[in-house]
Amino acid sequence: MKRKIALGAIAMVAVGGSIVGMSAFEAHVINVTARIENALFVPTSELNFGTVFPQEAFDKTFDVSLSQSFQDEDRVDDVLYMLRQKPKCADNPNNPTEFSQVSHDPETGEFFCEKEGHEILPLLCPYLSKEELTEDGQRENDEGVISAFHGPILDWDLGDTWATQVSGKLIKSLDDLSDTWNIDLKVPCFGNHCAQDWEEFVAGVNASAIPAAYVQPIANEHKIFGCDLWIEVLGISLPDGGIPCDKDIDLMLVLDRSGSINAGELTTLKTAAKAFVDALVPATPGAHVGMVSFSSSASLDAHLTDDGSAVKTAIDALVSGGTTNLEAALLAATTELANPGDGHDRADATSPDFIVLITDGAPTSSNTHAGDPQGDPDHATDAAAAATVAKAAGVEIFVVGVGTTGATATYLESDIASTDPPEHYFDAADFGALEAILEALAECPNGEEPAPPAPDEVTILSDGFGEGSTSATISGWEKHEDGTVAQAPSGSGENSASPNGGRFVRIADDSSDADSEDGWICREIDATGYDSLELSYYWRGDSNGEGSEQGLVEYFTGGTCASPVGGPNNLATHALSPLASWSLNSISFPGALNSTTFLVRFYNDSSANDESFRVDGVVLSGIPI
């Protein structure tokens, strides 16, 4: 469903007209009506636990069902919804007579009470578990469990709401018409009045929780605690919609990384995109996935591949900043999908092409009208033309608009997304809704589930070297040679661009001192508790490079960057000549480095004074042991 669902209503519009100064000899009236129904039926409006005491436990349930109108309508099949929790407002926390809902600051995510004289009640949300109890027809499709003792007890914000949300799905075609949710309250204690077995009580519910973090201040004793549970519909799909997970397909993820997306939102976007890659289960026969990202320009960050980990590594390297050049992004993705036999794209007859675009706004720049000001309508026209080219080539385009409303949402649906049915445009109220929407797009027919994903990788290090002017200081890294800098893109040639639009590191040769050691950047990596370590980065050579000039990627097992020991051990060697565009490289570390501390070094092994080794988007990941 692409719009907010309203209560049942009938709208009737009579369409007719006349022209001033002329008589109407004939008139026709068209009556336009619509019955607007809710997709879900939730009979419960309140869960009141009454007066409770520390370390007691209580269970209450409520049902979420497909409305009868939805069940009777053959055109639609399933509803994706999210269960979220937010603070609750009241006029008096000691003896409330009136309650209200919170609003939030879109910039900071902080919740506040909009109604005058109301304040946020002491927070009950961290003490409530959420678990769906019923069997889901022919297969399970609801998301896990959130145990009690989660999140902060103070200063709960929108990020905490996203981090503790749980999704559900109802599917008519699989006889899944209703979900029953259990809400389990574990009552906190106050101040220094906690029982001796408080820590044991908490650990028995949530082993990862810190018991002291869930002790309430004495000042909150005798007050009313509150939490609002929001059941939000994220999407309504038609039968047989979505992207098949069990067939050969070629799919390009197109991700917006413009400056309107802040750091927290970008992290949430990365998590959702990586979960989508897992849901597609890339394989040699099966889904091949690639990625284009865009801001002021577009970059092909990952070719179409059956290696899901390589795509997720590219996703982790994203850095936001710049304008929204959707035209460039669509053209880059279409080019990748339009070259069967190049080692990436496959024949469209057997491997149909898809684009899944995620953006938070309308285009503000383009290639065709590069000189026009931001917001000029030509940019939107250029992007629409690029989408038309893709669709004419047989590419099916799905779009998720994040926080988009009004004209922008209409534009993305009408001019960019493919024509319905099935559904091709989805509204995400915020970045927290992305993951559930994307995973629902991975359609598995006949009740089949994709193979379970590999254990989740964790990013240990991610560095795009920031934005701004050229700097002699490279934050987090030690360096050698004065000419080794965090370089801002400028001019033309090898320094004219970077993969993420920001700075990159230009590693100098031996030109500024007499020690005969070439330039390098180095840092210590603490991989304690991780194995399956992988390093990815972008690299580029130099137009002055000669055949023997190389850029090296190395590690040492100990010491310091100034005095390393246990190496150097070579991980990769890159010829600095001939100069080529930025290339993404991925390396697996030897198993001996699992759960250890070691040094990583990028080294310019050149013999002349004007040859540099360029590096950007360094990401090191591992799997928790």
MODA-V59219 format. One record per helix or strand of 2 or more residues. SS is the DSSP state (a for helix, b for strand). FROM is the first residue (numbers start at 1). TO is the last residue. Records with the same first field share a line. If there is no record, write none. Layout:
SS = FROM-TO, FROM-TO
//
This chain:
b = 9-10, 13-15, 30-32, 35-36, 40-41, 57-66, 78-86, 88-90, 99-104, 110-113, 119-120, 122-123, 128-132, 145-146, 166-171, 178-186, 225-226, 228-237, 243-244, 249-256, 287-294, 298-305, 352-359, 396-402, 425-428, 442-443, 457-463, 478-480, 485-487, 504-507, 520-526, 530-540, 550-556, 558-559, 564-565, 569-575, 583-588, 597-605, 613-624
a = 68-72, 125-127, 158-163, 172-174, 198-205, 211-214, 218-220, 263-280, 308-316, 326-337, 377-392, 406-416, 431-441, 445-447, 493-495, 591-593
//
